[in-house]
């Protein structure tokens, strides 16, 4: 029961004449101390012989167990890593298990130190000072690390003293909570003492233990100074010696709560009103929020209109305190998650198009902002900016005004206009007649003239049948599909007057959910064939897109029009040479080769000579 056992390999047997018998004696111990016993040898016919057996056992009868999260027993000093701890967050707890391998009850007194305790190489500190007379004085001081103050360390022990029964294990609870972002490192040192075998174990008291006080620790000899000679005067006995103290280094990193996104700081939606806001993918974005720290992060996600959380996908379960919401407020109601390290939650955020932008009454682009807010359990708030750009389709018309001049009533004039979509959104367009609104004065004058029997008032006639468009409608894609070159649609405008009268009409280009554009057309009909510009072809010579070297109707000036023409696939226009250009002079050779006879410079005369026959 003292913590030591002696065994002999053989307890009886013969000894040959003039011979020797080797006996192996084994010492088993699970306790530190000095032990003395005796081996009695009895030989038949000879006196009894007593052989003293002594031994000194040092080491650790109390050790840390490895079944603790973050405990590393590899190395000279064990270490306990708490990892990242959230600022002002819930305390992180670790249960450090300590095992007693001896038959004695052990008492461990714990202390938190600022630095490592003295051991091995850092027992003393050598310092030197230089006096006024130049003499050097040396001083040696023992290394005594200061104890960590309660406000300076994030670590807290549940109990300062732990009593461990024989051959059992006890756990000491350590909590870590940080209030300032910093790196913390402290050392937990446990001084081991031996209690009497009848000591009362806290938490295991019986009825017979009532009234007993706290047992005092037994006196132990110093392990380094103790020698086996202290038991010289005893036949058998033991003396306990001091044991090595338990040391474990603890560290933690206080960090702020934060989620990493897979995109830029501002998450931007670019939405076109020409797309269906309920089904088009441009109105929905998936945001990946990752926990790059080393601790679990519990947070809630919420957005405000016009943004809503459509769905979330995460390998970690939704926080149990907030079940999945059911109801109309489920789109904007906060959702809580507990995200383990290196895990990700995918949030599908939808941009809801405001009602006023769903009709053609509002055609101005809008810039809206929102926030995706993550509120953590330590009351920290992370705000991710959301940005939505509402783009209404629009078209550029060139030219927007056309004057067909005078044209024979049996002729048709054709002019091509260009519709360009330089906006991001697709444009679905159609051309309809948009008559000018008559004023009250004009209406009264027309009514009075009619009643008086006079002729129709002079002025341009707004006849929708005098003008036609081919094609009258279409769809032009935006720059989202053609980012380097906007899409173009060529529309042919035909003018075919009926009578010799002036015509003036206004047509509107209706764009679905976009700003409307207007085209103003005018021309004049005539019965005089000499007034017909271009005859039946109806060429308008003063058209801004007309090339002087080509015949036919051209579109507005396009890039490289001189080389390829306004119409795709048309032959290039003939080149006209200026009057000062001399073809014969240009074709004359300007240098001398072995295959041609050309004018050359004669070094002997210093003049240019004509070619020889």
C-alpha positions as CSV (number, residue, x, y, z in Angstrom):
1,X,0.0,0.0,0.0
2,X,3.0,2.3,0.1
3,X,3.3,2.4,-3.7
4,X,6.2,-0.1,-4.1
5,X,6.5,-3.9,-4.6
6,X,9.6,-6.2,-4.7
7,X,9.6,-9.5,-6.4
8,X,12.2,-12.2,-6.8
9,X,12.6,-14.3,-9.9
10,X,13.1,-17.5,-7.9
11,X,12.2,-18.2,-4.3
12,X,13.9,-21.6,-3.8
13,X,16.3,-24.0,-5.4
14,X,19.6,-25.9,-5.1
15,X,23.0,-24.3,-5.0
16,X,25.8,-26.5,-6.5
17,X,29.0,-27.0,-4.6
18,X,31.4,-24.2,-5.1
19,X,28.7,-22.6,-7.4
20,X,26.7,-19.4,-7.6
21,X,23.0,-18.7,-8.1
22,X,21.9,-15.5,-9.8
23,X,18.6,-14.0,-8.4
24,X,16.8,-11.2,-10.2
25,X,15.0,-8.8,-7.9
26,X,12.3,-6.5,-9.6
27,X,11.0,-3.3,-8.1
28,X,7.6,-2.1,-9.1
29,X,6.5,1.3,-8.0
30,X,3.7,3.8,-8.8
31,X,4.7,6.4,-6.2
32,X,7.7,8.7,-5.8
33,X,9.8,8.1,-2.7
34,X,12.7,6.2,-1.0
35,X,11.9,2.6,-0.2
36,X,13.8,0.1,2.0
37,X,13.1,-3.6,2.3
38,X,15.1,-6.8,3.0
39,X,15.6,-10.1,1.2
40,X,16.0,-13.0,3.6
41,X,18.0,-16.0,2.3
42,X,17.8,-19.3,4.3
43,X,20.2,-22.1,3.4
44,X,19.7,-25.4,5.1
45,X,22.5,-25.9,7.7
46,X,23.7,-22.4,7.4
47,X,22.7,-19.2,9.3
48,X,20.1,-16.9,7.8
49,X,21.3,-14.1,5.6
50,X,19.5,-10.7,5.3
51,X,20.2,-8.7,2.2
52,X,18.9,-5.0,2.4
53,X,17.1,-3.8,-0.8
54,X,16.8,0.0,-1.2
55,X,15.5,2.2,-4.0
56,X,14.7,5.8,-4.9
57,X,11.8,6.5,-7.3
58,X,11.3,9.9,-8.9
59,X,9.0,11.2,-11.6
60,X,5.4,12.0,-12.0
61,X,2.7,10.0,-10.2
62,X,0.1,12.6,-11.5
63,X,-0.1,13.3,-15.2
64,X,-2.3,14.9,-17.8
65,X,-4.5,12.7,-19.9
66,X,-4.6,13.2,-23.6
67,X,-8.4,13.1,-24.0
68,X,-8.7,16.9,-23.9
69,X,-9.7,19.2,-26.9
70,X,-6.7,21.3,-27.9
71,X,-4.2,19.6,-25.6
72,X,-0.8,18.7,-27.1
73,X,1.4,16.4,-25.1
74,X,4.2,16.3,-27.6
75,X,7.2,18.3,-26.5
76,X,8.9,19.3,-23.4
77,X,6.0,21.3,-22.0
78,X,2.4,20.3,-22.8
79,X,0.3,23.1,-24.4
80,X,-3.5,23.8,-24.4
81,X,-4.7,25.8,-27.4
82,X,-8.1,27.5,-27.2
83,X,-7.8,28.8,-30.8
84,X,-9.7,31.9,-31.8
85,X,-12.0,33.4,-29.2
86,X,-14.6,35.9,-30.1
87,X,-14.4,39.3,-28.5
88,X,-17.1,39.7,-25.8
89,X,-18.4,36.4,-26.9
90,X,-19.4,33.3,-24.9
91,X,-16.6,31.8,-22.9
92,X,-14.8,28.8,-24.4
93,X,-14.5,25.9,-21.9
94,X,-11.9,23.1,-21.7
95,X,-11.9,20.2,-19.3
96,X,-8.3,19.3,-18.5
97,X,-8.2,15.8,-17.1
98,X,-5.6,14.9,-14.5
99,X,-4.9,11.2,-13.6
100,X,-3.5,9.9,-10.3
101,X,-1.6,6.7,-10.8
102,X,-0.5,6.2,-7.2
103,X,-2.2,4.5,-4.2
104,X,-2.3,7.8,-2.3
105,X,-4.8,10.6,-2.6
106,X,-3.2,13.6,-4.3
107,X,-3.9,17.3,-3.9
108,X,-3.0,19.7,-6.8
109,X,-2.8,23.4,-6.1
110,X,-3.1,25.4,-9.4
111,X,-1.5,28.8,-10.2
112,X,-1.7,30.9,-13.4
113,X,1.7,32.5,-14.3
114,X,2.6,35.2,-16.7
115,X,5.6,33.2,-18.1
116,X,7.1,29.8,-17.9
117,X,8.2,28.6,-14.5
118,X,11.8,28.0,-13.6
119,X,13.1,24.7,-14.8
120,X,16.3,23.4,-16.4
121,X,18.0,26.2,-18.3
122,X,16.2,29.2,-16.7
123,X,16.6,28.7,-13.0
124,X,18.6,31.9,-12.4
125,X,19.1,35.2,-14.1
126,X,22.5,36.8,-14.3
127,X,22.7,40.6,-14.5
128,X,25.6,43.0,-14.4
129,X,26.0,46.7,-13.4
130,X,28.9,49.1,-13.9
131,X,29.8,51.4,-11.0
132,X,31.1,55.0,-11.2
133,X,34.7,53.8,-10.8
134,X,34.3,51.3,-13.7
135,X,33.9,48.2,-11.6
136,X,31.5,45.6,-12.7
137,X,29.2,44.0,-10.3
138,X,27.3,40.8,-11.0
139,X,24.1,39.6,-9.4
140,X,22.3,36.3,-9.6
141,X,18.6,36.1,-9.0
142,X,16.3,33.2,-9.1
143,X,13.6,33.1,-11.8
144,X,10.3,33.7,-10.2
145,X,7.6,34.4,-12.8
146,X,4.7,36.6,-11.6
147,X,1.3,35.3,-11.1
148,X,-1.2,36.4,-13.7
149,X,-3.7,39.0,-12.5
150,X,-7.4,38.4,-12.9
151,X,-7.9,41.4,-15.2
152,X,-4.8,40.7,-17.3
153,X,-5.5,37.1,-18.3
154,X,-8.6,35.7,-20.1
155,X,-8.2,32.4,-18.5
156,X,-10.2,31.4,-15.4
157,X,-10.0,28.3,-13.2
158,X,-13.1,26.7,-11.7
159,X,-11.2,25.6,-8.6
160,X,-7.8,26.5,-7.4
161,X,-7.3,23.1,-5.6
162,X,-8.1,19.7,-7.0
163,X,-8.1,16.5,-4.9
164,X,-7.7,13.3,-6.9
165,X,-8.5,9.9,-5.3
166,X,-6.0,7.0,-5.7
167,X,-6.0,5.5,-9.2
168,X,-8.7,7.9,-10.5
169,X,-9.1,10.9,-12.7
170,X,-10.4,14.4,-12.0
171,X,-11.2,17.2,-14.5
172,X,-10.3,20.8,-14.0
173,X,-12.5,23.3,-15.9
174,X,-10.8,26.2,-17.6
175,X,-12.7,29.0,-19.3
176,X,-11.5,31.7,-21.7
177,X,-13.2,35.0,-22.4
178,X,-11.6,38.0,-24.1
179,X,-12.6,41.7,-24.1
180,X,-9.8,43.1,-26.2
181,X,-8.2,41.9,-29.5
182,X,-4.8,40.5,-28.5
183,X,-2.8,37.3,-28.3
184,X,-2.8,35.9,-24.8
185,X,-0.4,33.3,-23.4
186,X,-0.1,32.0,-19.8
187,X,1.2,29.0,-18.0
188,X,-0.9,26.8,-15.6
189,X,1.3,25.3,-12.9
190,X,0.1,22.6,-10.5
191,X,1.9,21.9,-7.3
192,X,1.4,18.2,-6.3
193,X,1.1,17.2,-2.6
194,X,0.2,13.8,-1.0
195,X,-2.7,13.5,1.4
196,X,-3.2,10.8,4.1
197,X,-5.0,7.7,2.9
198,X,-7.9,8.5,5.2
199,X,-8.3,12.0,3.8
200,X,-11.8,13.2,2.9
201,X,-12.2,13.5,-0.8
202,X,-14.5,16.5,-1.8
203,X,-17.6,15.3,-3.5
204,X,-17.2,11.7,-2.2
205,X,-18.0,12.3,1.5
206,X,-19.8,9.6,3.4
207,X,-21.7,9.6,6.7
208,X,-18.6,8.6,8.6
209,X,-16.7,11.6,7.2
210,X,-19.0,14.1,8.8
211,X,-17.2,16.4,11.2
212,X,-13.8,15.7,9.8
213,X,-11.8,18.7,8.8
214,X,-9.6,19.3,5.8
215,X,-6.7,16.9,5.8
216,X,-3.2,18.4,5.8
217,X,-0.7,17.3,3.2
218,X,2.1,14.9,4.3
219,X,5.6,16.1,4.7
220,X,7.9,15.0,1.8
221,X,11.6,15.1,1.3
222,X,13.1,17.1,-1.5
223,X,13.6,14.8,-4.5
224,X,17.0,16.1,-5.3
225,X,18.5,16.2,-1.8
226,X,16.9,13.0,-0.4
227,X,19.2,9.9,-0.3
228,X,18.6,6.3,0.5
229,X,20.8,6.7,3.6
230,X,17.9,8.3,5.5
231,X,16.4,4.9,6.0
232,X,19.7,3.3,7.1
233,X,18.5,2.7,10.6
234,X,15.3,0.9,9.6
235,X,14.8,-2.6,8.5
236,X,11.9,-1.7,6.2
237,X,10.1,1.5,5.5
238,X,9.5,4.3,3.0
239,X,9.9,8.0,2.7
240,X,7.9,10.1,0.2
241,X,9.7,12.6,-1.9
242,X,8.5,15.6,-3.8
243,X,7.1,15.2,-7.3
244,X,7.5,17.3,-10.4
245,X,5.0,20.0,-10.8
246,X,2.4,19.9,-13.6
247,X,3.0,22.6,-16.2
248,X,0.8,23.3,-19.3
249,X,1.1,26.4,-21.6
250,X,-2.2,28.0,-22.6
251,X,-2.8,30.3,-25.5
252,X,-5.7,32.0,-27.3
253,X,-6.2,34.6,-30.0
254,X,-8.9,37.1,-29.5
255,X,-10.6,38.0,-32.8
256,X,-13.5,39.9,-34.1
257,X,-16.5,38.1,-35.6
258,X,-16.4,38.3,-39.4
259,X,-17.7,36.5,-42.5
260,X,-15.7,36.5,-45.7
261,X,-17.6,37.0,-49.0
262,X,-16.7,35.6,-52.3
263,X,-17.2,38.9,-54.1
264,X,-16.3,42.6,-53.9
265,X,-17.2,44.9,-51.1
266,X,-20.4,46.1,-52.9
267,X,-22.6,43.4,-54.3
268,X,-24.2,44.8,-57.3
269,X,-27.3,43.9,-59.3
270,X,-27.7,45.2,-62.9
271,X,-31.3,44.6,-63.8
272,X,-33.2,45.5,-66.9
273,X,-36.9,46.3,-66.8
274,X,-37.2,44.5,-70.1
275,X,-36.7,41.2,-68.2
276,X,-39.3,39.5,-66.1
277,X,-38.4,40.3,-62.5
278,X,-39.9,37.1,-61.2
279,X,-38.0,34.6,-63.4
280,X,-35.0,36.3,-64.9
281,X,-31.7,35.2,-63.2
282,X,-30.3,38.8,-63.2
283,X,-32.5,39.6,-60.2
284,X,-31.0,36.9,-58.0
285,X,-27.5,36.6,-56.7
286,X,-25.9,33.9,-54.6
287,X,-23.6,35.2,-51.9
288,X,-21.2,32.7,-50.2
289,X,-20.4,33.7,-46.6
290,X,-17.5,31.7,-45.2
291,X,-16.1,31.4,-41.6
292,X,-12.3,31.6,-42.0
293,X,-11.7,31.7,-38.3
294,X,-11.0,28.9,-35.9
295,X,-14.1,29.1,-33.8
296,X,-17.8,28.7,-34.3
297,X,-19.7,31.8,-35.2
298,X,-23.4,32.1,-34.4
299,X,-25.1,34.9,-36.3
300,X,-28.4,36.0,-37.8
301,X,-28.9,37.3,-41.3
302,X,-31.4,39.9,-42.3
303,X,-32.0,42.3,-45.3
304,X,-34.4,45.1,-45.9
305,X,-36.6,45.9,-48.9
306,X,-36.2,46.0,-51.9
307,X,-33.9,43.0,-51.2
308,X,-35.1,39.7,-49.7
309,X,-33.4,36.4,-48.7
310,X,-34.9,33.9,-51.1
311,X,-33.2,30.8,-49.6
312,X,-30.1,29.6,-47.8
313,X,-28.0,26.5,-48.1
314,X,-25.6,25.4,-45.5
315,X,-24.1,22.1,-44.3
316,X,-24.4,23.3,-40.7
317,X,-27.9,23.2,-39.2
318,X,-30.0,26.3,-38.6
319,X,-29.9,27.6,-35.1
320,X,-32.3,25.4,-33.0
321,X,-33.7,28.4,-31.2
322,X,-35.1,29.8,-34.4
323,X,-37.0,27.2,-36.4
324,X,-37.6,27.8,-40.1
325,X,-40.1,30.7,-40.5
326,X,-43.5,30.1,-42.1
327,X,-45.5,33.1,-43.3
328,X,-45.4,36.2,-45.3
329,X,-42.5,37.7,-43.3
330,X,-40.2,34.8,-44.0
331,X,-38.4,36.7,-46.7
332,X,-37.1,39.5,-44.5
333,X,-37.2,37.8,-41.1
334,X,-33.7,37.2,-39.6
335,X,-32.4,33.7,-39.9
336,X,-29.8,32.4,-37.4
337,X,-26.9,30.0,-38.1
338,X,-24.0,28.4,-36.2
339,X,-21.2,28.2,-38.7
340,X,-18.2,25.9,-37.9
341,X,-14.7,26.9,-39.0
342,X,-14.1,26.7,-42.8
343,X,-17.8,26.2,-43.4
344,X,-19.9,28.2,-45.8
345,X,-23.5,29.3,-46.0
346,X,-24.9,30.2,-49.5
347,X,-27.5,33.0,-49.4
348,X,-29.7,33.6,-52.4
349,X,-30.6,37.3,-52.3
350,X,-33.3,38.6,-54.6
351,X,-33.8,42.1,-55.7
352,X,-37.5,43.0,-55.9
353,X,-38.2,45.5,-58.6
354,X,-40.3,48.4,-57.2
355,X,-43.8,48.6,-58.4
356,X,-43.4,52.0,-60.2
357,X,-40.6,50.5,-62.4
358,X,-42.8,47.7,-63.5
359,X,-44.9,50.0,-65.7
360,X,-44.1,52.2,-68.7
361,X,-44.9,55.3,-66.6
362,X,-41.4,55.4,-65.1
363,X,-38.6,55.3,-67.6
364,X,-35.8,56.9,-65.7
365,X,-32.9,54.7,-64.5
366,X,-32.7,54.3,-60.7
367,X,-29.9,53.5,-58.3
368,X,-31.0,51.7,-55.1
369,X,-29.0,50.5,-52.1
370,X,-29.5,48.0,-49.4
371,X,-27.7,46.1,-46.6
372,X,-27.1,42.4,-45.8
373,X,-26.6,42.5,-42.1
374,X,-25.0,39.8,-40.0
375,X,-25.5,40.2,-36.2
376,X,-23.2,37.9,-34.2
377,X,-23.8,36.5,-30.7
378,X,-21.2,38.9,-29.2
379,X,-23.3,41.8,-30.5
380,X,-20.9,42.7,-33.3
381,X,-22.6,43.7,-36.5
382,X,-21.2,43.2,-40.0
383,X,-22.8,45.1,-42.8
384,X,-22.4,44.1,-46.5
385,X,-23.5,46.8,-48.9
386,X,-26.0,45.8,-51.6
387,X,-26.4,47.9,-54.7
388,X,-29.0,47.6,-57.5
389,X,-29.0,49.5,-60.8
390,X,-32.3,49.6,-62.6
391,X,-31.8,50.2,-66.3
392,X,-34.7,51.0,-68.7
393,X,-34.1,50.2,-72.3
394,X,-33.5,53.0,-74.7
395,X,-32.7,53.5,-78.4
396,X,-30.7,56.1,-80.3
397,X,-32.3,57.1,-83.7
398,X,-30.2,58.6,-86.4
399,X,-31.4,60.7,-88.1
400,X,-34.5,61.5,-86.1
401,X,-35.8,64.0,-88.7
402,X,-36.1,63.3,-92.4
403,X,-37.2,65.6,-95.2
404,X,-38.0,63.8,-98.4
405,X,-38.3,67.1,-100.4
406,X,-40.6,67.0,-103.4
407,X,-41.5,63.6,-105.0
408,X,-43.7,62.5,-107.8
409,X,-46.9,61.0,-106.6
410,X,-46.2,57.7,-108.4
411,X,-42.7,57.4,-107.0
412,X,-41.4,56.0,-103.8
413,X,-38.5,57.3,-101.9
414,X,-36.6,55.1,-99.5
415,X,-34.3,56.2,-96.7
416,X,-32.6,54.0,-94.1
417,X,-32.5,55.1,-90.5
418,X,-30.3,53.5,-87.8
419,X,-31.6,52.3,-84.4
420,X,-28.7,51.7,-82.0
421,X,-29.1,50.1,-78.6
422,X,-26.2,51.5,-76.5
423,X,-27.8,50.6,-73.2
424,X,-27.3,47.5,-71.1
425,X,-30.9,46.3,-71.4
426,X,-32.5,44.6,-74.4
427,X,-35.1,46.8,-76.2
428,X,-38.3,45.5,-77.8
429,X,-39.6,48.3,-80.0
430,X,-42.4,49.1,-82.4
431,X,-43.1,52.2,-84.5
432,X,-46.6,53.7,-84.3
433,X,-48.2,56.9,-85.6
434,X,-48.2,59.7,-83.0
435,X,-50.3,62.6,-84.3
436,X,-49.7,65.9,-82.9
437,X,-52.3,67.2,-80.4
438,X,-54.3,70.1,-81.9
439,X,-54.8,73.1,-79.7
440,X,-58.2,74.7,-79.0
441,X,-57.6,77.6,-81.3
442,X,-56.6,75.4,-84.2
443,X,-59.7,73.2,-83.6
444,X,-62.0,76.3,-83.6
445,X,-60.5,77.8,-86.7
446,X,-60.9,74.5,-88.6
447,X,-64.5,74.2,-87.4
448,X,-65.4,77.7,-88.4
449,X,-63.8,77.4,-91.9
450,X,-65.7,74.2,-92.5
451,X,-69.1,75.7,-91.5
452,X,-68.4,78.7,-93.8
453,X,-67.9,76.5,-96.8
454,X,-64.3,77.5,-97.4
455,X,-61.6,75.2,-98.5
456,X,-59.5,73.1,-96.2
457,X,-56.9,75.2,-94.4
458,X,-53.5,75.3,-96.0
459,X,-50.6,73.4,-94.3
460,X,-48.9,70.0,-94.2
461,X,-51.1,67.0,-94.0
462,X,-50.6,64.3,-91.3
463,X,-51.4,61.2,-93.4
464,X,-50.2,58.0,-91.8
465,X,-50.5,56.1,-95.1
466,X,-47.9,58.3,-96.8
467,X,-45.1,56.9,-94.8
468,X,-44.2,53.2,-94.0
469,X,-41.4,51.5,-92.1
470,X,-39.8,48.1,-92.8
471,X,-39.5,46.4,-90.3
472,X,-42.1,48.1,-88.2
473,X,-41.0,46.4,-84.9
474,X,-38.2,44.3,-83.6
475,X,-35.9,43.4,-80.7
476,X,-32.4,44.7,-80.2
477,X,-30.1,43.2,-77.7
478,X,-28.2,45.4,-75.2
479,X,-24.5,45.7,-74.4
480,X,-24.8,42.9,-71.9
481,X,-24.4,40.6,-74.8
482,X,-22.2,42.9,-76.9
483,X,-20.0,44.8,-74.5
484,X,-17.6,46.2,-77.2
485,X,-20.0,47.1,-80.0
486,X,-23.7,48.1,-79.6
487,X,-26.3,46.3,-81.6
488,X,-27.7,48.1,-84.6
489,X,-31.0,47.7,-86.4
490,X,-31.5,49.3,-89.9
491,X,-35.0,50.4,-90.6
492,X,-36.1,51.5,-94.1
493,X,-38.5,54.5,-94.3
494,X,-40.6,54.8,-97.4
495,X,-42.4,58.0,-98.6
496,X,-45.1,57.5,-101.3
497,X,-47.3,60.6,-101.6
498,X,-50.8,60.4,-103.0
499,X,-51.6,64.0,-104.0
500,X,-49.6,67.1,-104.6
501,X,-49.7,68.2,-101.1
502,X,-47.2,68.7,-98.3
503,X,-47.0,65.9,-95.7
504,X,-45.7,66.1,-92.2
505,X,-46.1,63.3,-89.7
506,X,-44.7,62.2,-86.4
507,X,-44.1,58.6,-85.4
508,X,-43.3,57.2,-82.0
509,X,-40.9,54.4,-81.3
510,X,-42.5,52.6,-78.4
511,X,-40.0,50.7,-76.3
512,X,-41.3,48.2,-73.8
513,X,-40.6,49.5,-70.3
514,X,-38.4,52.2,-71.7
515,X,-38.2,55.8,-72.9
516,X,-40.0,56.6,-76.1
517,X,-38.3,58.2,-79.1
518,X,-39.9,60.2,-81.9
519,X,-39.3,60.4,-85.6
520,X,-40.3,63.5,-87.6
521,X,-41.0,63.0,-91.3
522,X,-42.0,65.5,-94.0
523,X,-42.2,65.6,-97.7
524,X,-44.2,67.0,-100.6
525,X,-46.1,65.3,-103.4
526,X,-46.1,66.7,-107.0
527,X,-47.6,65.9,-110.4
528,X,-44.6,67.4,-112.1
529,X,-42.1,64.8,-113.2
530,X,-39.3,67.4,-113.6
531,X,-39.6,68.1,-109.8
532,X,-38.9,64.5,-109.1
533,X,-35.4,64.3,-107.5
534,X,-33.8,61.1,-108.9
535,X,-36.8,59.9,-110.9
536,X,-38.4,56.7,-109.8
537,X,-35.5,55.9,-107.5
538,X,-36.3,58.7,-105.2
539,X,-32.8,59.6,-104.3
540,X,-32.5,62.4,-101.8
541,X,-29.3,64.2,-102.7
542,X,-29.0,66.3,-99.5
543,X,-29.4,63.3,-97.2
544,X,-26.5,63.3,-94.6
545,X,-25.7,59.7,-95.4
546,X,-25.5,60.2,-99.2
547,X,-22.1,59.5,-100.8
548,X,-21.4,61.6,-103.9
549,X,-19.8,58.8,-105.8
550,X,-22.6,56.3,-105.4
551,X,-26.2,56.0,-106.5
552,X,-29.0,54.6,-104.5
553,X,-30.3,55.2,-101.0
554,X,-27.7,55.0,-98.2
555,X,-28.0,54.8,-94.5
556,X,-26.4,57.3,-92.2
557,X,-22.7,57.5,-92.3
558,X,-21.2,54.2,-90.9
559,X,-17.6,53.3,-90.0
560,X,-15.5,52.5,-93.1
561,X,-18.4,53.7,-95.3
562,X,-15.9,54.8,-98.0
563,X,-14.6,51.2,-98.3
564,X,-17.6,49.0,-97.8
565,X,-20.5,51.2,-98.4
566,X,-23.5,51.8,-96.2
567,X,-25.2,48.5,-97.3
568,X,-23.6,45.2,-96.2
569,X,-22.4,43.3,-99.2
570,X,-22.5,46.2,-101.6
571,X,-19.6,46.9,-104.1
572,X,-17.2,49.6,-103.0
573,X,-17.6,53.0,-104.7
574,X,-15.4,53.9,-107.7
575,X,-12.3,55.9,-106.9
576,X,-12.1,59.4,-108.4
577,X,-8.6,60.9,-108.9
578,X,-7.9,64.6,-108.3
579,X,-7.2,66.9,-111.2
580,X,-3.6,67.5,-110.2
581,X,-2.8,63.8,-110.2
582,X,-0.4,62.8,-113.1
583,X,-0.7,59.1,-113.8
584,X,2.3,59.0,-116.3
585,X,4.5,60.7,-113.8
586,X,3.4,58.5,-111.0
587,X,4.2,55.4,-113.1
588,X,7.8,56.5,-113.9
589,X,10.5,54.4,-112.2
590,X,12.2,56.1,-109.3
591,X,15.2,53.8,-108.8
592,X,17.6,51.7,-111.0
593,X,17.5,47.9,-110.9
594,X,19.1,45.2,-113.1
595,X,15.8,44.5,-114.8
596,X,14.8,48.1,-115.8
597,X,16.4,51.1,-117.5
598,X,15.6,54.2,-115.5
599,X,16.9,57.6,-115.0
600,X,20.0,57.6,-112.8
601,X,22.7,59.8,-111.4
602,X,26.0,60.0,-113.3
603,X,28.9,60.5,-110.9
604,X,31.2,61.7,-113.7
605,X,29.0,64.6,-114.8
606,X,27.1,65.1,-111.5
607,X,23.7,65.3,-113.3
608,X,20.7,63.0,-113.8
609,X,20.8,61.2,-117.1
610,X,17.9,60.1,-119.2
611,X,17.5,56.4,-119.9
612,X,19.5,55.0,-122.8
613,X,17.7,53.3,-125.7
